[in-house]
Amino acid sequence: AGSANLKQGCRMVHLLKTFFAVSSALWLSGCASWYFRDAGAPPAPPPQYSLEQWPYKEYWTGIVFNGAKIGFSRLSVAPAADSRYEVQSEAAFVLHFLGLEKKFRFRSSDIVNSDLTLQRFDYDYHIDGNDLKLTGEVGNGMLRVHSDTAGSRTDQDIPLTGPVYSASILPLYPLWHGLDVGRRHAYTVYDGETRILARVEQDVLGYETSQLFSGPAYKVETRMHGHKTTTWISADGRPQFEMALNGVLISALETEKQAKRYLALASLNKQDVLLDFSLVRPDRPIPDARQLDYLKIAIEGIEQRLAPPTDSGQRCQWADNVTTCEIRRQVPPPTITGTYDSKQRSHYLRPTITAPSIDPRIRATAQEIAGDVKDPLETIRRLVGWMQANIQKSPVDVFSALDVLETKKAECQGHAYLYTAFARALGIPTRVVNGLAYSEELKGFLYHSWNESLIGETWLPVDPTFGQVGVDATHIKLLEGEATAELMPLVDIVGRIRAKILSLEAP
């Protein structure tokens, strides 16, 4: 892939990896009634098992994304010490993006009590050569979480108001309580992907058969983070088939040999499934996109609750499932006016796991780049200039700004993380924003991350990937946030929108 592609090769895997233990193919979502049929009255009593009598030791599934085989997942249940149980899970997949191979592997171990409640956990994430380790334990009304990445450790205490479970027990919970058709479950899990407590709702909707799996199965719908997964669970507790991501991701029960073969096939499959899924091609190309002063665009397929915001750089209106946005190039203010809002200053200066601005390596590098400069605009220009000269633009996913500083390469979100950490370390309130930006080489919009820094009363957009202090008019802001939980609404947008250029103006 060329450098222009790499500049636009921004991170989508962080939106998808949360769902890779679940599933479905694009055509299934619109044609589900063709493949799933009522199986009549379920047997009585409904299947129900304690962990002591659990009907299986492990199961394997193969994973398909947007019609391409990409990987596998595994889950096992076994007795542990002190009358507890260990739930192990594993997922691995390979994707091709902009002609390069992206690899992700997740391994987890949850020690749970006999009622499935969480006692302690140990999670390992590996993506594109970067690692994140999460460990934690429950005690005294608190969940204590320890995060280690790039040689940096962060501790977090999360107050608990009731029982908490691990996300790995989602396929176990309905079976433990009994697969009664019509029954609803609601409980709280710790989700390692988003690193927050999440509310889960599960409904046992029916008893069905399908040509996609063998024998009848209980249809269970799970909702978490506002997203839905549908699972068909057999009487012995194994998930025969799962659908997620609006019918783009599927997994199906397989043998260990069959499931692992998916990963080998994924390595051979050179189709850019992630790019094919996420690219938004407008009705006509945009020439000289980085120089564009004004863009008026109609975007179809975004729900009103997810409509792009209106701010100083863009005005958006939603009507009849079409959002019309007018975006103007944003440039640095000629003079700094006003003062910082104290709440905004405090919130957007705080260190985070993704932007650890108090880390000595971050602070020392930022100070070295800024030197004796006191003007925030000149400081921002120096930070962006240094990143352009020293950070390679590569579709490599990272967990934090420290990964980028250490490896000197990242995709757009990694650039945004590092710039955020640098700017906050130097006292400049900064946030990450996410949306769409146009790629001339691909002739379409890709999902992109950049920044906004508070200068006086002005939120100045800064794109460290493109080297822009002030950004061109193809930057369409969709939402703010750097944590995975804050990005979850994008899952309902990716792969579902179309764009039409209404007008544009160049210098």
C-alpha positions in Angstrom: 0.0 0.0 0.0 1.2 3.5 -0.8 1.8 6.2 1.8 -1.5 8.0 1.0 -3.3 4.7 1.7 -1.5 4.4 5.0 -2.4 7.9 6.0 -6.0 7.0 5.5 -5.6 3.5 6.9 -7.4 4.2 10.2 -8.4 1.9 12.9 -11.6 -0.1 12.5 -10.5 -3.3 14.3 -11.1 -1.6 17.7 -14.8 -1.4 16.8 -15.0 -5.0 15.7 -12.8 -7.0 18.1 -15.3 -6.8 20.9 -17.7 -8.9 18.9 -15.3 -11.5 17.4 -16.5 -14.2 19.8 -20.0 -13.7 18.2 -21.4 -13.5 14.7 -23.3 -13.3 11.0 -23.0 -13.0 7.3 -24.4 -9.9 5.5 -27.2 -11.7 3.6 -28.5 -13.4 6.8 -29.8 -10.3 8.5 -32.3 -9.6 5.8 -33.4 -13.2 5.2 -33.4 -14.7 8.6 -36.9 -16.0 8.3 -35.8 -18.2 5.3 -33.3 -20.1 7.5 -34.8 -20.3 11.0 -38.1 -22.0 11.7 -40.2 -22.7 14.8 -39.4 -26.1 16.2 -42.7 -26.4 18.2 -43.1 -26.7 21.9 -39.7 -27.1 23.7 -39.2 -30.1 26.0 -40.1 -29.8 29.7 -38.4 -29.1 32.0 -36.1 -26.6 30.2 -32.4 -27.4 30.2 -30.6 -26.1 33.3 -27.2 -27.0 34.7 -25.1 -26.2 37.7 -21.3 -25.7 37.1 -20.7 -28.9 39.0 -22.8 -30.8 36.3 -21.9 -28.6 33.3 -22.6 -30.6 30.1 -19.4 -29.8 28.2 -15.7 -29.1 28.9 -15.1 -26.8 25.9 -16.3 -25.8 22.5 -14.8 -24.2 19.4 -16.3 -21.9 16.8 -15.2 -20.6 13.4 -15.6 -16.8 12.7 -16.7 -15.2 9.4 -16.6 -11.4 8.8 -18.4 -9.9 5.8 -18.3 -13.2 4.0 -14.6 -14.0 4.6 -13.2 -16.5 7.0 -11.0 -14.8 9.5 -10.4 -16.8 12.7 -11.7 -18.9 15.6 -12.8 -18.8 19.2 -12.8 -21.3 22.1 -14.4 -21.5 25.5 -13.8 -24.0 28.3 -15.2 -24.6 31.8 -13.3 -26.6 34.5 -13.2 -26.9 38.3 -10.6 -24.7 40.1 -9.4 -24.5 43.7 -11.7 -23.6 46.7 -14.9 -24.9 45.0 -14.6 -22.3 42.3 -14.5 -22.7 38.5 -12.2 -21.4 35.7 -13.8 -20.2 32.5 -11.1 -19.8 29.8 -11.7 -18.2 26.5 -9.6 -17.5 23.5 -10.2 -15.7 20.2 -7.8 -15.2 17.2 -8.3 -13.7 13.8 -6.5 -12.3 10.8 -7.7 -9.5 8.6 -6.2 -7.8 5.6 -6.4 -4.0 5.5 -4.8 -1.8 2.8 -2.9 -4.9 1.6 -1.3 -5.6 5.0 -2.1 -8.4 7.5 -3.5 -7.5 10.9 -3.5 -10.1 13.6 -5.4 -10.2 16.9 -5.3 -12.7 19.7 -7.2 -12.6 23.0 -6.8 -15.0 25.9 -8.7 -14.8 29.2 -9.0 -16.7 32.5 -11.9 -16.0 34.8 -12.2 -17.6 38.2 -15.9 -17.6 39.1 -18.0 -18.8 42.1 -20.5 -21.6 41.7 -23.2 -19.0 40.9 -21.0 -17.6 38.0 -20.2 -14.4 39.9 -16.7 -13.1 39.2 -13.9 -13.6 41.8 -10.7 -12.7 39.7 -9.5 -12.5 36.1 -6.4 -12.5 33.9 -6.7 -11.2 30.3 -4.1 -10.9 27.6 -4.6 -9.0 24.4 -2.1 -9.0 21.5 -2.7 -6.9 18.4 -0.2 -6.0 15.6 2.7 -6.7 17.9 1.4 -4.7 20.9 0.3 -6.2 24.2 -2.1 -5.3 26.9 -2.5 -7.3 30.1 -5.5 -6.8 32.5 -5.8 -8.5 35.9 -8.3 -7.9 38.6 -10.1 -9.2 41.7 -13.4 -8.6 43.5 -13.3 -7.8 47.2 -14.9 -5.4 49.8 -17.5 -4.1 47.4 -14.8 -3.1 44.9 -13.5 -4.4 41.6 -9.7 -3.7 41.4 -8.3 -3.7 37.9 -4.6 -3.5 37.0 -3.6 -2.6 33.4 -0.1 -3.2 32.0 1.0 -2.0 28.5 4.3 -0.8 27.1 5.9 -1.0 30.5 3.3 1.2 32.2 0.9 0.1 34.9 -2.4 1.7 35.7 -4.6 0.7 38.7 -8.4 1.3 38.8 -10.9 0.8 41.6 -14.5 0.3 40.4 -17.2 0.5 43.1 -19.8 -2.4 43.0 -23.4 -2.0 44.0 -24.3 -5.7 43.4 -23.0 -8.9 41.9 -20.6 -8.6 38.9 -19.9 -11.3 36.3 -17.3 -11.6 33.5 -18.2 -11.1 29.9 -17.0 -14.7 29.2 -20.1 -16.1 31.0 -22.6 -14.6 28.6 -23.1 -17.9 26.8 -23.3 -19.7 30.2 -25.8 -17.5 32.1 -29.1 -18.5 30.5 -28.3 -22.2 30.7 -27.3 -21.9 34.4 -30.6 -20.3 35.2 -32.6 -22.5 32.8 -33.6 -22.0 29.1 -37.2 -21.1 29.7 -38.7 -19.6 26.6 -40.0 -16.1 27.4 -37.6 -15.6 30.3 -35.5 -12.4 30.7 -32.2 -12.0 32.5 -30.5 -8.7 33.5 -27.1 -8.5 35.2 -23.8 -6.5 35.2 -20.5 -7.7 33.7 -17.0 -6.4 33.6 -16.0 -6.0 29.9 -12.3 -6.1 29.4 -12.6 -4.7 25.9 -14.1 -1.4 27.1 -12.7 -1.7 30.7 -16.0 -0.7 32.2 -19.0 -2.3 33.9 -21.7 -3.0 31.4 -25.4 -3.9 31.8 -26.5 -7.0 30.0 -30.0 -8.1 29.1 -30.8 -11.6 27.7 -34.1 -12.9 26.4 -34.9 -16.6 25.6 -37.1 -15.8 22.5 -38.0 -19.2 21.1 -37.1 -22.8 20.1 -36.1 -23.1 16.4 -34.5 -25.3 13.8 -32.3 -24.2 10.9 -30.4 -25.6 7.9 -27.4 -23.8 9.4 -27.1 -26.1 12.4 -28.1 -29.6 13.5 -31.2 -30.2 15.6 -33.4 -27.7 17.5 -32.0 -24.9 19.6 -33.1 -22.2 21.9 -32.9 -18.7 20.5 -31.3 -16.2 22.9 -30.9 -12.5 22.3 -28.2 -10.7 24.2 -27.9 -6.9 24.4 -24.8 -5.1 25.7 -23.5 -1.6 25.0 -26.7 -1.0 22.9 -25.8 -3.8 20.5 -27.5 -7.1 19.9 -26.3 -10.6 19.4 -28.5 -13.6 18.6 -27.4 -17.1 19.6 -29.0 -20.5 19.0 -28.1 -22.7 22.0 -28.7 -26.5 21.9 -30.0 -28.4 24.9 -26.5 -29.4 25.9 -25.5 -25.7 26.2 -23.3 -25.3 23.1 -23.9 -22.2 20.9 -24.7 -23.7 17.5 -24.8 -20.4 15.7 -24.4 -16.7 16.5 -25.1 -13.4 14.6 -23.9 -9.9 15.5 -22.9 -6.5 14.0 -26.1 -6.1 12.1 -25.6 -9.4 10.3 -22.0 -8.9 9.3 -20.2 -11.2 11.8 -21.1 -14.9 12.3 -19.7 -17.8 14.3 -20.7 -21.4 14.1 -19.9 -24.4 16.2 -17.0 -26.6 14.8 -14.4 -29.0 15.8 -11.0 -27.7 17.0 -9.4 -28.7 13.8 -12.1 -27.1 11.6 -12.0 -23.9 13.7 -8.2 -23.5 13.6 -8.3 -24.1 9.9 -10.3 -20.8 9.5 -7.2 -18.9 10.7 -5.0 -20.6 8.0 -7.6 -19.8 5.4 -7.7 -16.2 6.6 -4.0 -15.8 6.1 -4.4 -17.0 2.5 -7.4 -14.8 1.8 -6.0 -11.5 0.6 -9.4 -9.8 0.3 -9.4 -6.4 2.1 -12.6 -7.3 3.9 -12.2 -4.5 6.5 -11.7 -1.8 3.8 -14.5 -3.2 1.7 -16.8 -3.0 4.7 -15.9 0.4 6.0 -15.2 2.5 2.9 -17.9 5.1 2.1 -17.8 6.0 -1.6 -19.7 9.3 -2.5 -21.4 9.7 -5.8 -18.4 11.6 -7.2 -14.7 12.0 -6.3 -13.3 15.0 -4.3 -10.2 16.5 -6.0 -7.5 18.1 -3.8 -9.2 16.9 -0.6 -6.5 18.2 1.7 -7.0 21.7 0.4 -10.9 21.7 0.4 -12.4 24.8 2.0 -16.1 23.9 2.0 -18.1 20.7 1.7 -21.9 20.1 1.7 -22.7 16.4 1.9 -25.8 14.3 2.4 -25.3 11.1 4.4 -28.0 8.4 4.3 -28.3 5.7 6.9 -27.5 7.3 10.2 -30.2 7.2 12.9 -31.2 10.5 14.4 -29.7 9.5 17.8 -26.3 9.1 16.1 -26.5 12.1 13.8 -23.2 14.1 13.5 -23.0 17.1 15.9 -23.1 20.8 15.0 -20.2 22.8 16.2 -17.9 25.6 15.1 -16.6 23.6 12.1 -19.8 21.9 10.8 -23.5 22.3 10.7 -25.6 19.2 10.4 -29.4 18.6 10.1 -31.2 15.2 10.2 -34.4 14.5 8.4 -36.0 11.3 7.1 -32.9 9.2 7.7 -30.7 11.7 5.8 -28.1 13.9 7.5 -27.1 17.0 5.6 -23.8 18.6 6.8 -21.9 21.7 5.8 -18.3 21.6 6.8 -15.8 24.4 6.5 -12.0 24.3 6.8 -11.0 25.3 10.3 -7.9 27.3 10.8 -6.0 28.5 13.9 -7.5 31.7 15.4 -5.5 34.9 14.7 -5.4 35.7 18.4 -6.2 33.8 21.6 -9.2 35.2 23.3 -11.1 34.3 26.5 -10.0 31.9 29.2 -10.2 28.2 29.7 -13.4 26.8 31.2 -12.2 25.2 34.5 -14.2 22.0 34.1 -13.1 21.5 30.5 -9.5 22.2 31.5 -9.6 19.7 34.3 -11.4 17.0 32.3 -9.3 17.2 29.2 -6.0 17.4 31.0 -6.5 14.2 33.0 -4.3 11.2 32.2 -6.0 8.1 30.8 -5.0 4.5 29.9 -4.8 5.4 26.2 -3.1 8.8 26.8 -1.0 8.5 30.0 0.2 12.1 30.0 1.8 11.8 33.4 4.2 9.0 32.3 7.8 10.3 32.6 8.6 9.2 29.0 5.6 11.2 27.6 6.4 14.2 29.7 10.1 14.3 28.9 9.6 13.9 25.2 6.9 16.6 25.1 9.1 19.0 27.0 12.0 18.3 24.7 9.8 19.0 21.6 8.2 22.2 23.0 11.5 23.6 24.4 11.0 27.1 25.9 7.9 28.0 23.7 5.0 29.3 25.8 2.6 30.1 22.9 0.1 27.1 22.8 -0.3 27.4 19.0 3.4 27.2 18.4 3.6 24.3 20.8 0.9 22.5 18.9 2.7 23.1 15.6 5.9 21.7 17.1 4.2 18.6 18.4 2.6 18.0 15.0 5.8 18.7 13.2 7.8 16.3 15.4 5.2 13.5 14.9 5.3 14.0 11.1 9.0 13.6 11.2 9.3 10.7 13.7 6.1 8.6 13.7 5.6 6.3 10.8 2.1 6.1 9.3 1.3 2.4 9.3 -2.0 0.5 9.8 -0.8 -0.9 13.2 -3.2 -1.0 16.1 -2.0 0.1 19.5 -3.4 0.2 23.1 -1.9 3.4 24.2 0.3 6.4 23.4 3.2 4.6 24.9 3.0 1.9 22.3 3.4 4.6 19.6 6.2 6.3 21.4 8.0 3.0 21.7 7.5 1.6 18.2 7.4 4.9 16.4 4.5 3.8 14.1 0.7 3.7 14.3 -2.5 4.3 12.4 -4.6 7.4 12.9 -5.9 6.6 16.3 -2.4 5.9 17.6 -1.4 9.3 16.3 -4.3 10.9 18.1 -3.5 9.1 21.3 0.2 10.3 21.3 -0.7 13.8 20.4 -3.3 13.9 23.2 -0.8 12.6 25.7 1.9 15.2 24.6 -0.6 18.1 24.6 -2.0 17.3 28.0 1.5 16.8 29.4 2.2 20.4 28.3 -1.1 21.8 29.8 -3.1 22.0 26.6 -6.6 20.5 27.1 -7.1 18.0 24.3 -9.6 15.4 23.2 -9.9 12.7 20.5 -12.6 13.0 17.9 -13.7 10.4 15.5 -15.5 10.5 12.1 -14.8 10.4 8.4 -12.1 11.8 6.3 -11.7 11.6 2.5 -9.0 9.5 0.8 -8.2 10.7 -2.8 -6.4 7.4 -3.5 -9.4 5.3 -2.5 -11.9 7.8 -3.7 -14.0 7.5 -0.6 -14.3 8.3 3.1 -12.7 6.2 5.7 -13.2 6.2 9.4 -10.6 8.5 11.0 -9.5 9.9 14.3 -8.0 13.3 15.0 -7.9 15.8 17.9 -9.3 19.0 19.2 -7.2 21.3 21.5 -8.7 24.0 23.6 -7.1 27.4 22.7 -8.7 30.2 24.7 -12.4 29.7 24.0 -11.8 27.8 20.7 -11.6 24.1 20.2 -9.0 23.9 17.4 -9.0 20.7 15.3 -5.6 19.2 14.9 -4.9 16.2 12.6 -1.4 14.8 13.6 -1.8 12.0 10.9 -2.1 14.5 8.1 0.1 17.1 9.7 -2.7 19.7 9.9 -3.2 22.4 12.5 -6.7 23.2 11.6 -8.2 20.7 9.2 -9.7 20.5 5.7 -13.4 20.4 5.0 -13.5 16.6 4.4 -13.2 15.9 8.1 -16.8 15.0 9.2 -16.9 14.7 13.0 -19.2 12.0 14.3 -18.4 11.7 18.0 -15.8 12.5 20.6 -13.9 10.0 22.8 -10.8 7.8 23.1 -12.1 4.9 25.1 -13.6 1.8 23.3 -16.8 2.3 25.2 -17.2 5.8 23.8 -16.7 4.5 20.3 -19.4 1.8 20.4 -22.0 4.0 18.7 -19.9 3.8 15.5 -20.7 0.1 15.3 -24.3 1.0 14.2 -22.9 3.2 11.4 -20.0 1.4 9.8 -21.0 -0.4 6.7 -24.5 1.1 6.6 -24.2 4.6 5.2 -24.1 6.2 1.7 -22.9 9.7 0.8 -23.8 12.2 -1.9 -21.7 15.4 -2.5 -24.0 18.4 -2.8 -21.4 21.1 -3.3 -17.8 21.8 -2.6 -15.4 24.7 -2.7 -11.6 24.7 -3.1 -9.2 27.7 -2.7 
